[in-house]
Amino acid sequence: MTALALLIDAAVHIHLAPGYQAGSSGGLGQGTLFLLESAAAVLAAAYVLLRGSRAAYAFAFVVALSAFAAVVLYRYVDIPAFGPFPAMYDPTWFIEKSLSAMAEAAGVVLAGIGFIRAGRTVRASRAG
């Protein structure tokens, strides 16, 4: 389920990336950041599916939490461009953005649960 949440997040960002790239006059465009986030989400999903270790779930947790924090932050706070990063304030919720945020939030919760459960499995195998 963690991997599915991350893959939904990645798919939405890949779909939206071209429309957000046009606004960048220099530095990193928001579309490029969306593609980088998508790559991280796909890598985290693959890591969880292939290993299912505490490290895999920790990575998935960080990826999902960072994406969720960014979408909520830039929804409610108008942060100006800084360094190579564009201003990404977007005060609206629309279907794709909402779907992505829900998948990210689910990914945070599911990765946290996976992290705890993977730790219990390791302890149980050491005790047995």
C-alpha positions as CSV (number, residue, x, y, z in Angstrom):
1,M,0.0,0.0,0.0
2,T,2.9,2.4,0.7
3,A,4.3,1.7,-2.8
4,L,0.9,2.3,-4.3
5,A,0.5,5.7,-2.6
6,L,4.0,6.7,-3.8
7,L,3.3,5.6,-7.3
8,I,0.0,7.6,-7.4
9,D,1.9,10.6,-6.2
10,A,4.6,10.1,-8.9
11,A,2.0,9.7,-11.6
12,V,0.2,12.9,-10.7
13,H,3.5,14.9,-10.6
14,I,4.6,13.5,-14.0
15,H,1.2,14.4,-15.5
16,L,1.3,17.9,-14.1
17,A,5.0,18.7,-14.7
18,P,4.8,20.0,-18.3
19,G,2.2,22.6,-17.3
20,Y,4.3,23.9,-14.5
21,Q,7.6,24.2,-16.3
22,A,6.5,27.0,-18.6
23,G,6.5,29.6,-15.8
24,S,10.3,29.2,-15.1
25,S,12.5,31.9,-16.6
26,G,15.7,30.6,-15.0
27,G,17.0,28.2,-12.4
28,L,14.9,25.1,-11.6
29,G,11.4,25.1,-13.0
30,Q,8.6,23.8,-10.9
31,G,8.0,21.1,-13.5
32,T,11.6,20.0,-13.1
33,L,11.0,19.8,-9.3
34,F,7.9,17.8,-10.0
35,L,9.9,15.3,-12.1
36,L,12.6,15.0,-9.4
37,E,9.9,14.4,-6.8
38,S,8.4,11.7,-9.0
39,A,11.7,10.0,-9.4
40,A,12.2,9.9,-5.7
41,A,8.7,8.5,-5.2
42,V,9.3,5.8,-7.8
43,L,12.6,4.9,-6.2
44,A,11.1,4.8,-2.7
45,A,8.2,2.6,-4.0
46,A,10.6,0.2,-5.7
47,Y,12.8,0.0,-2.5
48,V,9.8,-0.8,-0.4
49,L,8.6,-3.5,-2.8
50,L,12.0,-5.0,-3.3
51,R,13.4,-4.9,0.3
52,G,10.6,-4.0,2.7
53,S,13.2,-3.1,5.3
54,R,13.1,-0.4,7.9
55,A,15.5,1.7,5.7
56,A,13.1,1.3,2.7
57,Y,10.2,2.5,4.8
58,A,12.2,5.3,6.3
59,F,13.1,6.5,2.8
60,A,9.5,6.2,1.7
61,F,8.4,8.2,4.8
62,V,10.9,11.0,4.1
63,V,9.8,11.2,0.4
64,A,6.1,11.2,1.2
65,L,6.4,13.7,4.1
66,S,8.6,16.1,2.1
67,A,6.1,16.1,-0.8
68,F,3.1,16.5,1.5
69,A,4.8,19.3,3.5
70,A,5.6,21.1,0.2
71,V,2.1,21.0,-1.2
72,V,0.5,22.2,2.0
73,L,3.2,24.8,2.6
74,Y,2.9,26.3,-0.9
75,R,-0.9,26.1,-0.8
76,Y,-1.1,28.3,2.3
77,V,2.2,30.4,2.3
78,D,3.3,32.6,-0.5
79,I,7.1,31.9,-0.4
80,P,9.0,34.0,-3.0
81,A,11.6,32.5,-5.3
82,F,14.9,31.9,-3.6
83,G,18.2,30.7,-5.1
84,P,17.4,28.4,-8.1
85,F,13.9,27.6,-6.7
86,P,10.9,29.3,-8.2
87,A,8.0,30.8,-6.3
88,M,5.4,28.0,-6.2
89,Y,2.5,29.5,-4.4
90,D,-0.7,27.9,-5.6
91,P,-3.7,28.8,-3.4
92,T,-6.1,26.4,-5.0
93,W,-7.1,22.8,-4.6
94,F,-8.0,20.9,-7.8
95,I,-8.5,17.2,-8.4
96,E,-5.0,16.2,-9.3
97,K,-3.4,18.3,-6.5
98,S,-5.9,16.9,-4.0
99,L,-5.3,13.3,-5.2
100,S,-1.5,13.8,-4.9
101,A,-1.8,15.3,-1.4
102,M,-4.0,12.4,-0.2
103,A,-1.6,9.9,-1.6
104,E,1.3,11.7,0.1
105,A,-0.5,11.8,3.4
106,A,-1.4,8.1,3.1
107,G,2.2,7.3,2.2
108,V,3.4,9.1,5.3
109,V,1.1,7.0,7.5
110,L,1.6,3.7,5.7
111,A,5.4,4.1,5.6
112,G,5.4,4.9,9.3
113,I,3.4,1.7,10.0
114,G,5.7,-0.3,7.7
115,F,8.7,1.1,9.5
116,I,7.3,0.0,12.9
117,R,6.2,-3.4,11.6
118,A,9.6,-4.1,9.9
119,G,11.3,-3.3,13.2
120,R,9.1,-5.8,15.0
121,T,9.9,-8.5,12.4
122,V,13.6,-7.9,12.8
123,R,13.4,-8.2,16.6
124,A,11.2,-11.3,16.4
125,S,13.6,-13.0,14.0
126,R,16.6,-12.2,16.3
127,A,14.7,-13.5,19.3
128,G,13.7,-16.8,17.6
